[in-house]
């Protein structure tokens, strides 16, 4: 699915996940050292959820630094999910899942879906950043199933999610490269004309 990204505005609270999830479906810290293959699997599962009609955005918080300047919400996944959901409310009002090493946070359109808490209570959180990804995949499948959606992931290659990388920077890089190629091509077209003019005898 093609997305058009614009640079996120700087937030006074310094919350990285709120900037990323305003434009993407997954926040995964770059310093989490999660293998690209595992990132791709999680990204493919979220895409499958969207195709099935179950839209969800996910934030994996592996350490206090992943919270930016609001480290006071570390090990408070539900409080952080509510905070994050309110931050995103102008651009996204669907299910939001937060996973920290000590538990889950779930928020959806202005309220905490208490009916889904037993679904998450049955999911054990695996240790480490890679364990959070595995946990997220299990939680997403069970939440989708509880809402009547069965998820299937095709064997197609899926680009790993950008995590906390500013997507706008990549767009600017690609556009800049395209402009450079266009300028180079134009100079090649103009060069034969210049040589032809120089080769004409003076009158």
N, C-alpha and C positions, 0 to 999 in steps of 0.2 A: 504494500500500500504506500503510495507516494505521499509524502508530507512536505508542506512548506513551512520552514522554520524561520522565525525571526528572533533576534537577540533578546533573551529575557531581561527584564529590567532588574537592576540591582535591588535587593530587598534589605531593609534595615535589620531584619532578624538574622540574616546570614544563613538561611536554611537551604543547603544544596538540593535536597530532594524536592522541595517545592518548586524550584526553578526547573529541574529536569522533568518532573512529572507533569508540568504544565504543557509540555510538548511531546512527551514520550510515555510509554506504558510501564517502563521499568527503571527504577533507580538502583544501580549496583555500583558501589564505590570502586574506583579504578585501583585503589591500593588493596583490594580484597584478595588479590592473587587467585581469582577463580579461573580455571582453564577456559579457553575460548569455546571449546566444544560444549562445556556445561552451560555457559552463557547462551549459546545457540539453542540448546534444548529448552531452556526456560523461555527464551524469546519465542520459539516455535509454539510452545504450549499456550502462551498468552495470546498469540495470533489465532490459535485454534479456538480459544475461548471467545474471541471477538467474532470469528466466523460463525460460531454456534449461537451467537446472540447474547453471550454473557461477557460483557465488557468489564474489565477489572484493571486496576493499576496497582503496582507492587513496589514497595520500598524495602530493601534489605539493609539493615543497620547493624554492621558488624562491630563497630567500636564507637566511643563517644565522639571522635573526630568527624564521623559521618553526619553528625547533627549540626555541624558548623558552630554557630555561636549559642545554640540552645542546648548545650550539653546537660543542662539540668533535667532534661526529659530522658536521659539515658536510663535504661532498664525500666522505663515506663511506657511500654509499647501502646497501650490503649490511649493514654493521655496524648502521646505523640500522634497517633492516628487521628484523633479528634482535632488536634492542632493543625496537622497537615491537611486534613480534609477541608477545614475552614479556609486555609490558605489557597487551596485549589478550587474553591467553590465557584469562582467566576468563570472558570474554564472547564471544570469537570465536576460532575455531581453523582457519579456512579460508585460502585464498590471500590474501596481502597483497603489494601492489605499491607500491614506493617509487620515485619518479622525482626525481632531482636533475639539475642542468645537466650533470654529468659522468658520469652513468650510472644504472643500475637496481639496485634491491635487491628480492629476492624471498624470501618466507618462507611456510612452510605447516606448521601443526600440529607445531611442535617441530623442524623441520628445514628445511634449504635445498634446494629441489627442483633439484638440479644438472641433471637431464634437461631442464629448461626454459631453462637459460641460453643454449643456442645459438639459441633462438627470439628471445630479447631481444637477443642479440649482433647480429642482422641488422637491428635497428631503429635508425635514426639519430635522435638527439635534436635537435629543432629549438630554436633559441635563443629566449630570452624566456619570460615566463609563458604567453603564448598558445601558444608553441611546445611547452611542456610538456604542455598540454592535447591538442594534436594528436598528440604523441608517445604520450601515455597511451592515446588511442583506438586507435592502430595496435597498441600493445603488448597491449592487452586483447583485441582481435580475434585476434591471433596466438596468444596464450596459450589463449584459448577454443578456437580451431581445433585446437591441439595436443592439447587434452583431448577433442576430438570434438564440439565445440559450434559451430554456425554462428549468428552473431548477426544479427538484423534489427531495425532501428529503425523504428517506425511514424512517420507524419507528425503524430501527435498532439502537442499542446503539452505540454511537460514543465516543471515548475517548476524553476528553477535550484537546485542544491544549496546548502545553507546555509553551506558552507565552515566557517570557524572561528567563526561566530556561535553563541552558546550557544542551542541549540534550546529549552532549558527556559525561557529568558527570553521567547521568542515564545509558548510555551504559556501562561505566566503572563499575558502581555499579552492574549491572546485570551480566557482565562477571566475576567480582570478586566473586559474590555469586555462580555462576556456578562452578568456580574453587574450591571454598571452599567445595561445596557439593561433587565434584569428589574426592577431597583429603580425605574427611570423609569416602566415600564409599570404597576407596582403603585401608584405615586403617582397616575397618571392615573385608575386605577380607583377609588382612595380619594377623590379630589377631589369627584366628583359627590355622594357620600354625605355629605361634610362640608357642601357647599352646601345639600343637601336638608334637613339637620338645622337649619342656620341659618335657613332660610326658613319653618320651621314656626312658627305663632304660639304664644306662651307661654300657658299655662293659668292 
